[in-house]
Amino acid sequence: MLHDAVSRYHELLREDSLAESSRAMLDEGLERSRLIFGGRRLSPYLRPHFVTEQDFARICRICETVWSAIEKVKDAAIRDDSIIDDLGLTEVERELSSIDPGYRAVSPTARLDSFLTDSAYSFVELNGESPAGIAYVDAAYDIFSQLPVMKKFAEAYNVRPLYGRRFLLDVLLESYEEFLGRTPDSVPQIAIVDLPGRPTQSEFELFKEFFEKEGYPSTICSPGDLTFDNNRLRAGDFEIDIVYKRLLVNEYLPIMNEYPALLDAYRAGAICMVNSFRSKLIHKKALFAVLTDQRRAGLFSQDEQKAIRKHVPWTRRVQEGKSDYFGKEIDLLEHIKANREQLVLKPNDDYGGHGITIGWNADEGAWDEALSEALRNGDYLAQERVPTARETFPALKEDGTVEFAEQLVDLDPLLFNGKVGSAFTRLSFTELANVSSGGGMVPTFIISDRK
């Protein structure tokens, strides 16, 4: 059904008037809704990504099962320093993660990056610290739902969007109530905190508008705007109860001593911060190394172990010594060196595609050099190749014409307190699908046949 649906959508786009009116509406909608990232369209495609109801139900089950295992890694790491060693936290990150945020969830909001093919469903990364895109995709749903081509398509197919801002607000409020241990006496005030001048500023504005429309006073600020006195965190005269933290720990650490108010208020238990500094435990990409390590299998239930084996790629931190490969003892460096066609090297804690070497795109010399650099760096991972998804999408060219082109399709379910509530899809001409390195984003619609 899915292949028929995509073919039907593309047939509709071959009607010149329908394609042109849809393109013009898309461009106008992206500009109006500020879906611009780094000065370019965030969704430069004339079709959303479609996932069937059946596939999406399966995706939700898998994501939520793996998430329950991830929560167990967090629980174990709080008790067991050896797991923190495996994850690769620095001393200051250990100290920050030891502070109790006042609620149980390690990452009330999270994003699992994955590939869905006809024969497999595989994760590649988890963003557990500050997942972006939730408000962007809500705005994209509004735009794409109104496109003439989508309305025509919806005559034959049921089309369901996955709005996420409501889930995000609910998570903030639920975390705050757990933090207080009671129902709040008054409406909490929300601060969206990140460094100034971020390319995601327009998403913060979309969140602020939504929060205030729902009755929650909000502000957008940076660590330098904050003060902490009399046990109250403020941005100017705005008193803050909840911090929606979009600020990455790696970006806060260099300025933490200069702008300590956020940390001081968090340490004092004066604010509820979502996600907290504790989310760093699972944001490290070495999380997948813990999940796939046979030494840690006893942490997980049988269902969790089965889901990990089937959907989480074998991952190890790059270091000298022995390891296991599906029950077989191996010399880790020899295995990495000999299997570049099946491996990726990536930094343990970075984003935007920085520092990644794709083994099957590198020759032997480049792979050996990347492996040597990974060893020198001391905080790199080797991760096994997974089946990647590719589909043809109508891409908008700079001159306004449409080019049907094959794209890498990275499906990103969004979890809210461990439950999948929304999703979006990143597309790319290359093998790295991320917006900050030049990819694009489209909304993910769940579809079924009206028949």
N, C-alpha and C positions, 0 to 999 in steps of 0.2 A: 504493500500500500504506500509506503514512504516514497519509493522510487517513482511510482505513478503520480504521487502528489507533487513531487519536485518537477517532474516532466510537465505536468499541467500548468504549474506556475510559470515555468520558462516559456511555454507556448503562449501564455497570455502576454508575456513581455514582448513577443514578436509582433504584437499589434502596436504600431508606432504611436498612435494617440494615447493608448493606455500606458505605455512605457514612459512617454514624455511627460504626461500629466503626473505620473507617480514620481518621476525623477525630480520634477520641479517642486512637488509637495514635500519630498524628502529633504531636499536642500533647504527649503524655507523652514521646515520644522527643526532641522538640526541647528540652524542659526538661531531661531527663536528660543529654543530650549537650551542653548549654550552647550550643545554636544560637540564641543570643539576641544581637542587635546593637542597642545603645542602648536596651535594655529592651523590645524587641519581637521577635516571631518573625522569624527569618532566612528561613524558607521558608513563607510564609503561603498556600500553594497545595496542593491535594490531588492534583495530577498533576505528575510530572516532565516534562522536555522530552525528546521522542523525536527521534532522528536515525537514518536508515537506515544500514545497513552500507555501502552504495554511496556515499551522500553523505559519510559520515565518511572513507572512504578517499580521496575527492577532496579533502576539507578538509585532511587530513594532507599530501597531496602539495603543495597550494598553500601552506600555512603553512610547510612546510619549505623550499620553493623561495624564498619571500619572505625567510625567515630567513637563507638563505645570502647573499642580497643585503644584508641588514642587517649581517651580520658584515663584509662588504666595506666598508660605510660606516665602521664602526669602524676597520678596518685603515687606510683612507685618511685618516681624521681624525687618527690618530696621526702621520701623515707630513705632513699638509696643513692648515695653520692656516685656510685659506679655508673648509674644510668645517666646522671648529669655529665659524667666524663664522656660517656659514649655519644651524647648529644653534642658535646663540644662547646658548652657555655664557658665564657670567660669569667674571671673572678667577680667583676662588677655585675655581670649578668646573673650570676649565681645569687649575689646579694639582693638584687632587685627582685628576682623570682621568689626569694624566700619571704617577701612581704605578703601577708595575707590580704587579698583584695576585698574580702568581706562577702564573697559569694563563691560557690563551689566550682562553677564551670571554668575550665582553663581558658577557653576562647568562646564567649557567647556568640560571636560572629566568626565565621570561617568560610574559606573557599577551597574546594578540592578541584584541582585542575586535572582533566581526564580526557581520554580518547574513547569514543564509542564507535566500533566498527560492526560489520555484520556478524563477526565471529567472536569478538572480545570486547571487554570493557576494562580499561586500565587507568590507574592514577599515575601521575608523574610528579606532582608536587602538592603541598598544602600551604596555603597562606593563612596562618593562624593568628597573625599579629594585627594586621590592619587592612583587611580585604577591601579593595576599592571596586567600584562599578555598580553598586546596588541602586543608587539614585539615577545614575546614567541609564541603566537598562529600563527603569520605570518610565523615564521620559521617552526612551526609544519605543517602548510598547505603545505609548499614546500616539506616536508619529506613525509607526508602521501599521497600526490597526486602521488608520484612516486612509492609507494609500488606496487609490482606485484599484490597483491590481490585487491588493489583499482583500478588498471587499468582493471583488469578482471571484477570487479563489475561495472565499468563505461560503459561496453558494453551494459548493460541492463538499467542503470539509468543515468539521467543527474545529475551531481554532481557539486555544486557551492561553492567555498570557500568564506570567508568573511575577506579579508585582512584589517587590521586596521591602519598600520603605516602611510599610506598616509592621512587618515582622521585625525590622531593625528597631523601630521605636518601642515595640512591645518588649524586646530583649533589654533595652535600656531601662525601661520601667520595672521589669521583673527583677533585673539585677539590683536596681536601687532598693526595691522593697525587701529583697533578701539581705542586702547590705544593712538596711535599717533594722531589720527584724520585725517590722510592722508596716502597716499602711502609712504612707507619708501624711503629715498634717496639712501640707499645702502642696500646690503644684510645683514640681521640681523644675529648676532652670538648667538648661543644657548648654555646654560650651563645646564646640567642635574645634579641636586643637591640632594644629600642624605647623610646620615652618611656613613663614610668609612666602608668597609668590610661587606656590606649588602649581603644577599644571592641572591638578585636580580641584583647583579653587572653585570652578563652576559647579562641580558636584557638591561641594560644601554648601553653596548657595541654594542648590535644589533641596538639600536636606533641611537647611534652615527654614526655607519657605514651608516645607511639609510639616516640620515640628510645630511651627507657629500657627499654621492652619489648624492643627490638631489641639491647640491650646497650650503649648509648652514654650515659654519664652526661651529664645536661643541666641547665641552669638558665635561668630567665627573669630578665633584669635590664635596667637602664637605664644610659645613659652615666654617670650620677652614682654608680652602684654600682661602677664599674670603677677599678682601679688598675693601674699599669704600672711594674714595677721588676724589676731583674735579668733583663731581656728576657722577662718573663712577664706576660701579662695575666691579671688575677684579678677575680672578683666575690666579695668576702669571701675565704674560704679556697679557693674553687673555681678551679682553674687552667684556662685556656681555650686550646684548640687551634683550634677552628673557631667563627667567629662567623656565625650565621645572621642576617643583618642585615635586620630589618624596619623599621629606622629610616630615614626619608627624609632625603636630604641637606639639603633645604630646612628640615627640622625640627632637624637637627643644627647647622647653621651658626650660629644665634643663641646656642647654648650651647657651641660647640666650644672656645672659649678657657677657659671655666669648667670643662669636663669633657674634657680633651684626651687621656685615656688611650687611648681607642679609636683615635684618629688616630695617636698616637705608636706604638702597637703595630703598626698597619697599615703605617705608613711604615717601621718598623724590620724588617718582614718576620717579625714574631714570631707572627702569627696568619694563618690563611687566612679571608678574609671573603667570604661569598657572600650576595647579590651585592655586588661591590666598588663603590668610588666611581666606577670607570671606566664603570659601567653608565649613568651620567648622560648619556654621549654619545648613547645611543639612546633614553633615556627621554624626552628632549625631543620634544614633538609635531612640531617642525619636521623630525624625521626623515623624515616623509612628504613634506615639501617637497624634501628632498634626493633621495629615491627617485624623485619624479615630475618632477624638473628635467632637461630634455634636455641641459644642460651636463654632467650627471653620468652620462649613460647609458653611457658607455664603461667605467664601473666594473663593469658587470654583464654576465653572459652573456646570450645570446639568450633562453634559457628564463626567466631572471630578469626580463629586460625585458618579456617577454610577460606574465608573471604580474603584474608591477607595473602595466602598462597596464590589465589586466583587473580587478584586485582591489584596488588601492590608489587612493584618491580623490585627484584633483588638489588640491594643497595649496601655499600660499605664505605666507611671512611678510608681514604687512601693513606696507608701506613704499612710499614714493614711487619711481617709476621704471618702466622697462619690464620685462616678463617674457614668458614664452612660455605659450601655451595650446594644447596639442596641435599644436605646430609653427607656430602663428600668433603673431606679436609683438603684444602688447597693452600698453596703459597700465594698470598693475595697479590703481590706485585707481579709475579710471573703470570697469574691469571689475567690481570688487567692488561699487561703488555701483549699477551698472546690473543686477546679477544676484542680488539678495537672495533671490529665490524658489529659487535653486539653491545657496545658500551658507550656511555656518555660520561665525560668528566665535568663536574660543576662545583662551584664554591658552596660551602655549607650554608652561608648566610649572605645572599645577595639577591638582587632582582633585576628585571629588565633584560635578561639574557646575557648579563655581564659575565665574562670569564668562562663561558661554556665551550667545550670542545666536543663536537659530535664525531665519534670515532669513524663511522662509515663514510663521513665526508672528508676525512683527513688521511693523508698518506702515512706510511710507517714512521718517517722521520718527524713529521709534525706531531704524531701521537706520542712518540717517545719524548719529545720536547715538552709537550703538555703534561705528561706524567711526571717528568722531572720538576716542572714548575709547581705541580700540585704537591709534591713531596716537600719542596722548599717552603711553600706557603704553610703547610701543616694543617690546613682546614678545608680539605677538598673531599668530594665524594666520587665514587664510580657507581653508576646506576645502569642496570640492564635495559636494553632497548625494548620498547613495547610496540605493538601494532598501532600505527597512527592512522587517523581518519582523514580522508580527502574527499571533497565534493566540489562540483562546479558551481560557482556563484556568479551572478551578474555584477561585476565590479565597475564602479564609476570612474572613468578616466578624467584627467584634468580638464579636457576639452568638453566634458559633459556627456560624451558618448558612453555606451555600455559595452563592456568586454566580458564575454563568458570565459571565465578562467578557473582552473583548478586551484583550490585553496587547502591548506592544512586547517583542520577543524578541531579546535580545542574547546571542549565542553566544560563549563565551570559551574557546577552546582554550588549554591550558597546555603550554608547551614546556620540555623538560628537556634541556639541552645540544643544543638545536636540533631535537629530535624531539618530536612531539606525544605526550603520555602520558596526559593527562587533559583534562577540560573541565567547565565548569558553565555555567549559563544564568541571566542576570539578566532579570527581568520588571518591567514598569512600566506604570501607567495613563497616564503622560505620555510625552513624547518623549525624556526623559533616563532611561537605565537604569543607575542606580548605587545601591548599597545605602546609602551614606552620605547620599544625598538623598531616601531614602524608598522605593526600589525593594525587590524581594525576590529571593532566589536559589533556584533549584531544581537538583537534579542532572540531568545529561544522560545518558540511557541510550541505547545503540546497539541498534537492534532489527532483526529480520528475521522474516519469516513462517515459522512452523513447517512449513507445507505445502511 
